[in-house]
């Protein structure tokens, strides 16, 4: 009789299924399998454990495990720890994977023995925050799953993968806080005022990323090369091409009225556009051609020629304060009053090709040229100026009006200077970073610097 019972238990049972879960073997019927699949389709279930729902609550254990920022197809993960220690971890395949196959062997077990804790309402309190568009919902759910459930195996110090930094002043602490990795090459990058979004350029293609989880929002390819991008506060993106400026409102609620395409607006003039500047107070875009200054009204979508700037070919434009523009040409720098439509005068003559012009606290003008020099002018007293000479070419320049800082990017290093404006104008270097850093931007309220290093975006502090 024992042999007969053992033989009957080993026969294939067509109405049951064999399940391996956490090293133990169970046998469930087809009806019970349908219940489990119904739960997986109707609830957000972790791929690691089909019997436990995805938890959307943040806990201390998840904070200790770190936060990574990466693109979807990246192989490595960047993690952040509490004590500002960052490590690069490699993913490994899940070990405890559920395997369900048809087996001849059987093991009698009830579905009640398996803990299906999927109706716990406390785990779904935060689902109201996920009521977004269908396109964004998949990205958010995938990001939450990778953030809280993907295990890590190997830890590699990130200091082995990035250039070493050198401190000029030992009292000033400096850290590499974040690194954003991309799956494509970078020619340039731009940021909005809050550093929530980044616009990355590769030749003729533009990529818009949300920096918090490095999710790709949208891409756009153009026929000509992209020369400059500006992200406005209202979400409109201004793109300077070879002969035109294109405005895109994919990230804004503003629609361009009386236009064939409500999402794209093109600005053209009779000559090539060399540079532009957006004034929030007047809600206007000021742009320069070879010898003319134009103004584009964002409300009426009308463009007008303000005046003709006499002299040589124009290069760049910036704004000192309300209705007062500064325009540089190949040999000089001029100041223009937009309210009176007059050229108020020349700031400096015989100035060799100003490549960068930055304004600090609406009091000082920083002008960098091709002769390895930076000239600092006082707006109230133009004759009182200071010249800073360097030994190599200047590749980028950024200022911080909140902390009176400015940084200069050279070929193989970046130096940050502090400005002390007491009785005299004193400039002192405070720290230095080795490496080819480009497209630098200061976070105004602190000393954080967002910049491009090779094909990455790095946050320095």
C-alpha positions in Angstrom: 0.0 0.0 0.0 2.9 2.4 0.8 4.3 1.8 -2.7 1.0 2.5 -4.3 0.5 5.8 -2.4 4.0 7.0 -3.3 3.4 6.1 -6.9 0.1 8.1 -7.0 1.7 11.1 -5.4 4.4 11.2 -8.1 2.0 11.3 -11.0 1.5 14.5 -13.0 -1.4 16.5 -11.7 -2.7 18.7 -14.6 -4.8 21.0 -12.4 -2.0 22.1 -10.1 1.2 24.1 -10.3 4.6 23.8 -8.6 5.9 27.1 -7.0 9.4 27.6 -5.4 9.4 30.5 -2.9 12.3 31.3 -0.6 13.8 27.9 -0.9 10.5 26.1 -0.1 8.3 24.3 -2.6 4.6 24.7 -2.7 1.8 23.4 -4.9 -1.2 25.6 -5.8 -4.1 25.2 -8.1 -4.9 27.1 -11.3 -7.6 29.1 -9.5 -5.1 30.2 -6.9 -2.7 31.2 -9.7 -5.4 33.4 -11.2 -5.9 35.1 -7.9 -2.2 35.9 -7.6 -2.0 37.2 -11.2 -5.1 39.3 -10.6 -3.4 40.9 -7.6 -0.2 41.6 -9.6 -2.2 43.3 -12.4 -4.3 45.5 -10.1 -1.6 46.5 -7.6 2.0 47.8 -7.8 4.0 44.6 -7.0 7.8 44.4 -6.6 9.4 42.2 -9.2 11.6 40.7 -6.5 8.7 39.2 -4.5 5.3 38.7 -6.2 3.6 38.3 -2.9 4.5 41.6 -1.4 3.3 45.0 -2.7 5.6 47.9 -3.5 6.0 50.2 -0.5 6.0 53.9 -1.4 7.0 55.1 2.1 10.5 56.4 2.8 12.4 54.8 5.7 15.7 55.2 7.4 17.0 51.9 6.0 16.5 53.2 2.5 18.3 56.3 3.3 21.3 54.3 4.6 21.3 52.2 1.5 21.8 55.3 -0.6 20.2 57.2 -3.4 21.5 56.7 -7.0 21.1 59.0 -10.0 21.5 57.6 -13.5 19.9 57.2 -16.9 17.8 54.3 -17.8 20.4 52.2 -19.7 23.4 53.0 -17.5 25.3 50.1 -16.1 26.6 51.7 -13.0 24.7 53.4 -10.2 25.7 56.5 -8.2 24.7 56.3 -4.6 24.7 58.9 -1.8 25.2 58.2 1.9 24.3 60.3 4.9 27.9 61.4 5.6 28.3 62.8 2.1 30.2 59.7 0.9 29.4 58.6 -2.6 30.1 55.3 -4.1 29.6 53.6 -7.5 27.9 50.3 -7.2 27.3 47.6 -9.8 24.0 45.8 -10.0 23.7 42.1 -9.8 20.9 39.8 -10.7 18.3 39.0 -8.1 19.1 35.8 -6.3 15.7 35.0 -4.8 13.8 34.8 -8.1 10.4 33.1 -8.1 10.4 30.0 -10.4 7.1 28.4 -11.2 7.1 25.4 -13.5 5.0 22.3 -14.1 6.5 19.5 -12.0 5.6 15.9 -11.6 6.4 16.0 -7.9 3.7 17.3 -5.7 3.5 18.9 -2.2 0.1 19.6 -0.7 -0.2 23.1 0.7 -3.0 25.6 1.0 -2.9 29.0 -0.5 -3.7 30.4 3.0 -0.2 29.4 4.2 1.3 32.0 1.8 1.1 35.5 3.2 -0.6 37.7 0.6 -0.4 41.0 2.4 -1.7 43.1 -0.5 -4.7 44.7 1.1 -2.9 46.7 3.7 -4.2 50.2 3.2 -1.4 51.8 5.1 1.0 51.0 2.3 -1.0 53.0 -0.3 -1.5 56.2 1.6 0.8 58.1 -0.8 -0.7 56.9 -4.1 -2.6 60.2 -4.5 0.7 61.8 -5.2 1.1 59.6 -8.3 -2.0 61.0 -10.1 -0.1 62.4 -13.1 0.0 61.8 -16.8 0.3 58.2 -18.0 3.6 59.0 -19.6 5.1 60.3 -16.4 3.5 57.6 -14.2 5.6 54.8 -15.8 8.8 56.8 -15.3 8.0 57.5 -11.6 7.0 53.9 -10.8 10.1 52.6 -12.4 12.3 55.1 -10.6 10.7 54.2 -7.2 11.3 50.5 -7.9 15.0 51.0 -8.8 15.4 53.4 -5.8 14.1 51.2 -3.0 14.2 47.6 -4.2 17.2 47.1 -6.5 20.0 45.4 -4.5 23.7 46.2 -4.9 26.7 44.1 -4.5 30.1 45.7 -5.2 31.3 49.1 -3.8 33.9 51.1 -5.7 35.1 54.4 -4.3 34.2 57.2 -6.7 37.5 58.9 -6.1 39.1 56.4 -8.5 37.0 57.5 -11.4 37.1 61.4 -11.1 40.0 63.8 -11.2 41.7 64.7 -7.9 41.0 68.2 -6.6 43.6 70.5 -5.2 42.7 73.0 -2.4 44.3 76.5 -2.6 43.0 77.4 0.9 43.1 74.6 3.4 40.3 76.2 5.5 37.8 76.1 2.6 36.3 72.6 2.3 35.5 71.4 -1.1 33.6 68.2 -2.1 32.3 66.6 -5.3 28.7 66.1 -4.3 27.0 64.6 -7.3 27.8 63.1 -10.6 25.1 62.6 -13.3 26.0 60.0 -16.0 24.5 60.0 -19.5 24.3 57.4 -22.2 25.4 59.8 -24.9 28.1 62.4 -25.4 27.8 66.0 -24.3 28.8 69.1 -26.2 27.3 71.6 -23.8 24.8 71.8 -21.0 22.5 74.5 -19.6 20.4 74.8 -16.4 17.3 76.7 -15.2 17.3 79.1 -12.3 16.4 76.5 -9.7 18.7 73.8 -11.1 15.7 71.4 -11.4 16.1 70.9 -15.1 19.1 70.6 -17.4 19.3 71.0 -21.2 22.0 68.8 -22.7 23.2 69.4 -26.3 24.9 66.9 -28.7 25.5 68.5 -32.1 22.0 69.1 -33.5 20.0 67.3 -30.8 18.7 68.7 -27.5 17.8 66.6 -24.5 15.8 67.9 -21.5 16.4 66.1 -18.2 14.8 66.4 -14.8 17.8 66.4 -12.5 16.2 65.0 -9.4 16.0 61.5 -10.8 17.7 62.2 -14.1 14.6 61.2 -16.1 14.4 62.3 -19.8 11.5 64.6 -20.4 11.7 65.1 -24.2 14.2 65.5 -27.1 14.3 67.7 -30.1 16.5 67.6 -33.2 17.2 70.7 -35.4 18.6 71.1 -38.8 21.4 73.5 -37.7 23.8 73.5 -34.8 22.6 74.7 -31.4 24.6 77.7 -30.2 22.9 78.8 -27.0 19.9 77.7 -24.8 18.1 79.6 -22.0 15.4 78.1 -19.8 13.0 80.8 -18.5 11.2 80.8 -15.2 7.8 80.1 -16.9 9.1 77.0 -18.5 9.7 78.3 -22.0 12.9 77.2 -23.7 14.8 79.7 -25.9 17.1 78.1 -28.4 19.6 80.1 -30.5 20.4 78.4 -33.9 22.4 79.8 -36.8 19.8 82.2 -38.3 16.9 82.1 -35.9 15.6 81.7 -32.3 13.1 79.0 -31.5 10.8 79.1 -28.5 9.4 75.8 -27.2 6.7 75.6 -24.4 6.5 71.8 -23.8 7.4 72.5 -20.1 5.1 75.5 -19.7 1.3 76.1 -19.5 1.7 79.1 -21.8 0.4 78.6 -25.4 1.4 80.8 -28.3 -1.8 82.3 -29.6 -2.6 82.9 -33.3 0.3 80.6 -34.3 0.0 77.5 -36.5 1.9 75.4 -34.0 1.0 76.4 -30.4 4.1 74.7 -29.0 6.8 76.2 -31.2 7.5 79.9 -32.1 10.3 81.1 -34.4 11.9 84.5 -34.4 13.7 85.6 -37.6 15.4 88.8 -38.7 17.0 89.8 -42.0 20.5 89.0 -40.7 22.1 86.2 -38.7 21.4 86.3 -34.9 24.6 86.3 -32.8 23.4 86.4 -29.2 20.2 87.2 -27.2 19.2 88.1 -23.6 15.8 87.8 -21.9 14.6 90.6 -19.5 11.9 89.3 -17.1 10.8 92.8 -16.0 10.0 93.9 -19.6 9.1 90.4 -20.8 11.3 91.0 -23.8 14.0 89.2 -25.7 16.8 91.5 -26.8 18.9 90.0 -29.7 21.7 91.3 -31.8 22.7 90.9 -35.4 25.9 92.0 -37.0 25.3 95.7 -36.4 21.6 96.0 -35.2 19.9 95.6 -31.8 16.3 94.1 -31.9 13.6 93.6 -29.3 11.0 90.9 -29.3 7.8 91.3 -27.2 6.6 88.0 -25.7 3.0 89.2 -25.3 2.4 90.6 -28.8 4.9 88.4 -30.6 6.2 91.5 -32.4 9.8 92.3 -33.2 11.3 95.8 -33.7 14.7 97.2 -34.5 15.8 99.4 -31.6 18.9 101.0 -33.0 22.0 100.4 -35.1 25.2 100.0 -33.1 28.0 101.7 -34.9 31.4 100.1 -35.1 32.6 96.6 -35.8 30.8 93.2 -35.7 28.8 92.6 -32.5 29.6 89.5 -30.4 27.6 89.2 -27.2 24.9 91.0 -25.1 24.0 91.3 -21.4 22.0 93.5 -19.1 23.5 95.7 -16.3 20.2 96.9 -14.8 16.8 98.0 -16.0 16.9 99.4 -19.5 20.7 99.4 -19.6 22.3 96.9 -21.9 26.0 96.1 -22.4 27.0 95.0 -25.9 30.5 93.8 -27.0 32.0 93.9 -30.4 35.3 92.6 -31.8 37.2 95.7 -30.6 35.2 97.5 -27.9 32.4 97.3 -25.4 29.4 99.7 -25.4 26.5 100.6 -23.1 23.0 101.1 -24.6 20.0 102.7 -23.0 16.9 100.8 -24.3 14.4 103.3 -22.9 15.8 106.2 -24.9 17.0 104.0 -27.8 20.4 105.7 -27.6 24.0 104.6 -27.3 25.2 106.1 -24.0 28.9 105.6 -24.7 31.8 103.2 -24.9 32.8 101.4 -21.8 36.2 100.5 -23.1 37.8 100.8 -26.5 40.6 98.7 -28.0 39.3 95.7 -26.1 40.3 92.5 -28.0 37.2 90.3 -28.5 35.3 90.0 -25.2 34.3 86.3 -25.1 32.5 86.5 -21.7 30.6 89.3 -20.0 29.1 88.8 -16.5 27.4 91.2 -14.1 28.0 91.0 -10.3 25.5 92.7 -7.9 24.6 95.2 -10.7 27.8 97.0 -9.6 30.7 95.3 -11.4 31.2 94.1 -14.9 33.5 91.2 -15.6 34.9 91.0 -19.1 37.2 88.2 -20.3 39.1 88.5 -23.6 41.4 86.4 -25.8 44.5 87.9 -24.2 44.2 85.8 -21.0 42.8 88.8 -19.1 39.7 89.6 -17.1 38.8 93.3 -16.7 36.6 94.3 -13.8 34.8 97.7 -14.2 32.7 99.6 -11.7 29.4 100.8 -13.2 29.3 104.0 -11.3 32.9 104.8 -12.0 34.1 103.2 -15.2 37.6 104.6 -14.9 38.1 102.7 -11.7 38.9 99.2 -13.1 41.1 96.2 -12.2 42.8 93.8 -14.6 43.5 90.2 -13.7 46.1 88.4 -15.9 46.5 84.7 -16.4 48.9 82.3 -18.1 46.4 80.4 -20.2 43.3 80.8 -22.2 39.9 81.3 -20.5 37.2 78.8 -21.5 34.4 79.8 -19.2 33.4 82.4 -16.6 30.7 82.4 -13.9 29.8 84.8 -11.0 27.9 84.4 -7.7 26.4 87.7 -6.6 25.1 86.3 -3.3 28.5 85.3 -2.0 30.7 87.5 -4.1 32.5 84.7 -5.9 33.5 84.0 -9.4 35.1 81.0 -11.1 37.4 80.8 -14.1 37.8 77.6 -16.2 41.1 77.1 -18.0 42.2 74.3 -20.2 43.0 71.7 -17.4 41.7 73.3 -14.2 39.1 75.5 -12.6 39.8 78.2 -10.0 37.3 79.9 -7.7 38.0 83.4 -6.4 36.5 85.4 -3.6 35.9 89.2 -3.8 36.3 91.4 -0.8 34.8 94.9 -1.3 35.7 96.9 1.8 38.0 99.9 1.3 39.8 98.3 -1.6 38.9 95.7 -4.2 40.7 92.5 -3.2 40.5 89.2 -5.2 41.9 86.0 -3.6 41.8 82.4 -4.9 40.1 80.0 -2.4 40.1 76.6 -4.2 41.1 74.9 -7.3 39.9 71.8 -9.2 42.0 69.9 -11.7 40.2 68.8 -14.9 38.5 70.1 -18.0 35.4 71.8 -16.6 33.0 73.7 -18.9 29.5 75.3 -18.8 29.8 76.3 -15.1 26.9 77.9 -13.2 26.7 79.0 -9.6 23.8 78.1 -7.3 23.2 81.6 -6.0 22.4 80.9 -2.3 25.5 78.7 -1.7 28.8 77.9 -3.2 27.6 74.9 -5.2 28.8 74.9 -8.9 27.1 72.8 -11.6 29.4 72.2 -14.5 30.1 69.7 -17.3 33.1 67.4 -17.1 33.6 65.3 -20.2 30.3 63.5 -20.7 29.0 64.0 -17.1 27.4 66.8 -15.1 29.2 67.3 -11.7 28.1 69.3 -8.7 31.0 70.8 -6.8 30.9 72.5 -3.4 
